[in-house]
Amino acid sequence: MTLCIDSGGNFHHDQGAKFALTCPHCQVLAHMSPVSLPGYASLQTYKPSHVGLVFRCDSCNAPVFLKFPVKLYSNNRVDLGADYTELERSPEDFPYFSHLSEEPELLLREALICFSAGAFNAFASMCRRTFQAVFSDLGDNGKLQLFDELNTIREFTELDTDTFNVVRKILFGNDNEPRPNMPSVTQYQAGVLLEVIRDLLYEAYVRRGQLQQALMVRRHSAEDALTATITQINKAS
């Protein structure tokens, strides 16, 4: 991938001068236009290991700040790495908080704050606490069902063994150990963990709650229909 700043102070990318990114302000996947780059002469003089660039979101015109690692300084360009860091991240959310019990909801909200701040190991720790509360809420049978669901997720997403084991240890680790075994997580593993807990919580709370609500509506509808029928029969007689 071509990603560099040339000697004329121009930013180059495989997609041209723009590339797509989910804007942390408007939440739209939009093209980003470079508006402020470090001076080429200053880069060659000081040779920092990372550089900061400011882009403009083409959707909302807000500034977006990214930090790139420097791969190579050459005579006429500065090559940048593709694994940039977003200095402002889009806040993560869970659209079904109202379905959760009080303690899992509180802990999950704090876990998402950690993820949005890029504190991925703190996020993993809060995920462990969230699921401790979930298991306490659902009981042993609920915990076993969620573990089976995790294995199902592994199968149909073809999740690699290392990432699966990290997620498993975080959510289903032995809490009776004096020091629970909490593996460190990379950004990718934290992202996988986030999607997994969303799916597990949907399965444990949201799906059940929505189905119970739908069945309740059906029951009330049937009872109302039966009452109306009995009333008509009584009137006819």
C-alpha positions, 0 to 999 in steps of 0.5 A, a space after each residue: 500500500 502506498 502511504 507517504 508524504 512526498 518532498 512537496 508536502 503532499 499526502 499519497 494514498 492508494 485511494 488517491 488524496 482521500 480515503 474512507 473512515 468512519 467519522 468519530 463526529 457524524 458516525 458516517 463512513 466518509 472520505 477524509 481530505 488531508 488539511 494539515 500535514 507535518 512539514 517535509 523538511 521538519 520530518 527529515 530533520 527530526 525523523 520522529 517515529 510517528 507523525 500526526 495528520 489532520 483530515 477533514 470529514 467530507 460528510 460533516 467537515 469536522 477535523 479528524 486527527 490520525 497518528 501514523 507510524 513512520 516506516 522509512 525516511 528516503 531522499 524524496 518521501 516519508 513512508 507511513 505505516 497503514 496501522 494508524 491510530 485514531 486520536 478520537 474514536 467513535 463511541 461504541 454503543 449497545 442498542 439494547 441496554 433496556 433489556 439488561 439487568 441493572 448490574 450488567 448494564 452498568 458494567 457494560 456501559 463502563 466497558 464500552 467507555 474503555 473500548 472507545 478510549 482505546 484502553 483495551 486491557 481495561 475493556 477486557 477486565 470490564 468484560 470479565 466483570 460484566 459477565 460475572 454479573 451476567 452469570 450471577 443473574 442467569 445461573 449455571 445453566 445460563 452460563 453453560 448455554 452462553 459457553 455453547 453459544 461462544 463455541 457456535 460463534 467460533 464455528 460459523 465465524 471460523 475464529 482463529 484458535 488464539 483469538 478464541 482462547 483469549 476471548 474464552 479466558 476473559 469471559 469464562 476464566 476461573 474466578 476462584 483463582 487468587 489472581 484470575 488469568 486475564 490475557 493481554 489483548 491487542 486492538 483486533 482481539 478487543 474488537 472481536 471480544 466486543 462483537 462476541 459480547 454483543 452477540 452473547 448478550 443479545 442471545 441471553 437477554 434481548 432475544 428472550 425478552 423480545 420473544 417473551 414480549 411477543 408471546 405476551 401480546 399474543 396471549 392478551 390478544 387471544 384472551 381479548 378475542 375469547 372475551 369478545 366471543 363469550 360476550 357475543 354468545 351471552 348477548 345472543 342467548 
